[in-house]
Amino acid sequence: MCVPAFGLGAKAGGLFLGSLGLNLATGLAGRAAAQQAAEQQYQSALITNQAAEQALTDQQEAVAANLKETRAASAQEKLAKTIQMLQAKGAIRATERAGLTVNLLLADQERQSANARESINQTLESISRQYTRNVKGLVAQRDNRRNQLQSNINQAYNQIPSLGSVLLNVASTGLSNYGTFASIPG
């Protein structure tokens, strides 16, 4: 047995209240689904952020290892140039010549060795600056990933309808349908 509601007959009042209840249940279910989707997005973002942090660490370690190897190779190259210079100077001295020509040859050998070492130093400085830029780039990549994840989380939470908007939607739909139910006799 249906009770008359809102000035409608018993049958129309029952249908109207049923419609309102169904709209409310649908709105609340949609809200709950949006909340669950937002929570899933958040959990997914946490996992992805951890992966991004690990990727940054791995990439930084790889870049640092590369720099370390380059520095070691440069040190070996500088040592080799120094040894070559000393051997060349020894060979010049071994000729047992004396005079201006020998001094010029020794000075030239010293200059060539110094130029080679300076070239290695400049290359190493350039590689060190590039290392710094690479690390900054890796950090920027990680930050971009984080920002995108945060944006995705914000979008997911913004899709959750407020309880007030669900209730207003139910009321609005009820008002729109009131005329239809009012025309039902009895």
C-alpha positions in Angstrom: 0.0 0.0 0.0 1.4 3.3 -1.1 1.1 6.5 0.8 0.3 9.7 -1.1 3.4 12.0 -1.2 4.0 15.6 -2.3 0.4 16.0 -3.4 0.5 13.0 -5.7 -1.8 10.0 -5.5 -0.7 6.9 -3.7 0.5 5.2 -6.9 2.3 8.3 -8.4 3.7 9.2 -4.9 5.2 5.7 -4.6 6.7 5.8 -8.1 8.0 9.3 -7.4 9.7 8.3 -4.2 11.0 5.2 -5.8 12.5 7.3 -8.6 14.1 9.6 -6.1 15.6 6.7 -4.2 16.9 5.1 -7.4 18.5 8.4 -8.5 20.0 8.8 -5.0 21.4 5.2 -5.1 22.8 5.7 -8.6 24.4 9.0 -7.6 26.0 7.5 -4.4 27.2 4.5 -6.3 28.8 6.8 -9.0 30.4 8.8 -6.2 31.8 5.6 -4.6 33.1 4.4 -7.9 34.8 7.7 -8.6 36.4 7.6 -5.1 37.6 4.0 -5.7 39.1 5.0 -9.1 40.8 8.0 -7.5 42.3 5.8 -4.8 43.5 3.3 -7.4 45.1 6.2 -9.3 46.8 7.3 -6.1 48.1 3.8 -5.4 49.3 3.4 -8.9 51.0 6.8 -8.7 52.8 5.7 -5.5 54.2 2.7 -7.3 55.2 4.7 -10.4 56.9 7.3 -8.2 58.9 4.6 -6.5 59.9 3.3 -9.9 60.9 6.8 -11.0 63.0 7.3 -7.9 64.8 4.0 -8.5 65.3 4.9 -12.2 66.8 8.2 -11.2 69.2 6.5 -8.7 70.2 3.9 -11.3 70.7 6.5 -14.0 72.8 8.7 -11.7 74.9 5.7 -10.7 75.5 4.9 -14.3 76.4 8.4 -15.2 78.7 8.7 -12.2 80.4 5.4 -13.0 81.0 6.6 -16.6 82.5 9.8 -15.2 84.8 7.8 -12.9 85.9 5.6 -15.7 86.6 8.6 -17.9 88.6 10.3 -15.1 90.7 7.1 -14.6 91.3 6.8 -18.4 92.3 10.5 -18.5 94.7 10.0 -15.6 96.3 7.1 -17.4 96.5 9.1 -20.6 98.2 12.0 -18.8 100.6 9.5 -17.2 101.4 8.0 -20.6 102.1 11.5 -22.0 104.4 12.3 -19.1 106.2 9.0 -19.6 106.5 9.6 -23.4 107.9 13.1 -22.6 110.5 11.7 -20.2 111.5 9.0 -22.6 111.8 11.5 -25.4 113.9 13.8 -23.2 116.0 10.8 -22.2 116.6 9.9 -25.8 117.6 13.5 -26.6 120.0 13.5 -23.7 121.4 10.1 -24.7 122.6 11.5 -27.9 125.2 13.2 -25.8 124.9 16.4 -27.7 124.9 19.7 -26.0 124.0 23.2 -26.9 121.1 25.3 -28.0 119.6 22.7 -30.3 119.4 20.1 -27.6 117.8 22.7 -25.2 115.3 23.6 -27.9 114.4 20.0 -28.5 114.0 19.4 -24.7 111.9 22.5 -24.4 109.8 21.5 -27.4 109.2 18.1 -25.9 108.2 19.6 -22.6 105.8 22.0 -24.4 104.2 19.1 -26.4 103.7 17.1 -23.3 102.2 20.1 -21.4 99.8 20.8 -24.3 98.7 17.2 -24.4 98.1 17.1 -20.6 96.2 20.4 -20.8 94.1 19.1 -23.6 93.3 16.1 -21.5 92.4 18.4 -18.5 90.2 20.5 -20.7 88.4 17.5 -22.0 88.0 16.2 -18.5 86.5 19.5 -17.3 84.1 19.5 -20.2 83.0 15.9 -19.4 82.6 16.9 -15.7 80.3 19.8 -16.7 78.4 17.5 -19.0 78.0 15.1 -16.1 76.4 17.9 -14.0 74.0 18.8 -16.9 73.1 15.1 -17.3 72.3 14.7 -13.6 70.2 17.9 -13.7 68.4 16.5 -16.7 67.7 13.2 -14.9 66.3 15.1 -11.9 64.1 17.2 -14.2 62.8 14.0 -15.9 62.0 12.6 -12.5 60.3 15.8 -11.4 58.2 15.9 -14.7 57.1 12.3 -14.0 56.1 13.3 -10.4 54.2 16.3 -11.6 52.4 14.2 -14.2 51.5 11.7 -11.5 50.2 14.5 -9.2 48.2 15.9 -12.0 46.6 12.5 -12.7 45.8 12.1 -9.0 44.3 15.6 -8.9 42.2 14.9 -12.0 40.9 11.6 -10.5 39.9 13.2 -7.2 38.3 16.1 -9.1 36.0 13.6 -10.8 34.4 12.6 -7.5 31.1 14.3 -7.2 30.5 15.9 -3.9 27.7 14.6 -1.7 26.0 18.0 -2.1 26.1 17.7 -5.9 24.7 14.2 -5.8 21.8 15.4 -3.6 21.2 18.4 -5.8 21.1 16.2 -8.9 18.6 13.9 -7.2 16.4 16.9 -6.3 16.7 18.4 -9.8 15.8 15.2 -11.4 12.9 14.8 -9.0 11.6 18.3 -9.8 11.9 17.5 -13.5 10.0 14.2 -13.1 7.4 15.6 -10.8 5.2 16.7 -13.6 5.3 13.3 -15.2 4.3 11.6 -11.9 1.6 14.2 -11.3 -0.2 13.2 -14.4 -0.5 9.6 -13.2 -4.0 9.0 -11.9 -4.6 7.6 -8.4 
